[in-house]
Amino acid sequence: MLRTRSLSAPLPAALTAAAVLAGTAALLAGNAARGADRIDGWNIGTAAAQAPMPPHGGPGPVPPDQTIMVSGQGTVEAMPDQAMITVGFQITRPTANDAQDRASRAMTQILEQIAAVGVPRERIRTIEINLYPQRRPQSDDISGYQAVQRVTVTLDDLALVGRVLDASVAAGANLLEGATFTLRDPAAARSRALAAAMQDARSAANALASAAGLTPPRLVRIQEVGGSAPPRAAGIHAPNIAMTATPVAPGTLSVSEQVMAIYRF
């Protein structure tokens, strides 16, 4: 009678290790053929390989602590080359027709005298023709009508400003809002102001870098914030004008611009 021997006894350690190594090698070979990077749920990639990369391999955003934002202000002076004068006439009469008629006749005389000084008709523009009822105090009863008419005269020859003022008053104008001096084309003055503002911003950035012991910064962004070229008004009023020639000194206009700049160290 034959006897059989049970195989449930533990295998020798050397044989067990060899079997494990062989099985692992087979799994690695199979996964490599499929391009997989996991074995039975275990991740075999490295942290460096899985770290996020900047898009297209380019540099990431500049850290905020490597930049500085500064502002620059630039102001230049420019000689005005254009003036605007507003003159008019107002009168109050018992009836609307009478008030309007007298105002119209007076303005006709004023316009003729302004044109006689040498101002082209196309440089004279009507800006107001109004008729206002006048009421008695503490009553709705109409006591009369006030007619108001005004025109604006634009002058490219500043030497005519005083003459236009005098001619208007001599013709009967009793409304005078003075002269406003401006620039016909402020582009050149704005360019000079922007250049001054940029230089101001660059000086501020260099001063900060020098104080911090850093290398001179490099400009990475610039933005125009805004500016102004306000007209200059000469306060001239009809009651103060004598019959002699009115002296007018236009002076200069201040043109300002502001920029914001970002520099990187």
Secondary structure as GFF3:
##gff-version 3
##sequence-region A 1 265
A	DSSP	alpha_helix	13	34	.	.	.	ID=ss1
A	DSSP	beta_strand	38	39	.	.	.	ID=ss2
A	DSSP	beta_strand	42	43	.	.	.	ID=ss3
A	DSSP	alpha_helix	47	50	.	.	.	ID=ss4
A	DSSP	three_ten_helix	55	57	.	.	.	ID=ss5
A	DSSP	three_ten_helix	64	66	.	.	.	ID=ss6
A	DSSP	beta_strand	67	78	.	.	.	ID=ss7
A	DSSP	beta_strand	82	93	.	.	.	ID=ss8
A	DSSP	alpha_helix	96	117	.	.	.	ID=ss9
A	DSSP	three_ten_helix	121	123	.	.	.	ID=ss10
A	DSSP	beta_strand	124	135	.	.	.	ID=ss11
A	DSSP	beta_strand	142	155	.	.	.	ID=ss12
A	DSSP	three_ten_helix	158	160	.	.	.	ID=ss13
A	DSSP	alpha_helix	161	170	.	.	.	ID=ss14
A	DSSP	beta_strand	175	182	.	.	.	ID=ss15
A	DSSP	alpha_helix	187	211	.	.	.	ID=ss16
A	DSSP	beta_strand	218	228	.	.	.	ID=ss17
A	DSSP	beta_strand	232	234	.	.	.	ID=ss18
A	DSSP	three_ten_helix	238	240	.	.	.	ID=ss19
A	DSSP	beta_strand	253	264	.	.	.	ID=ss20
###
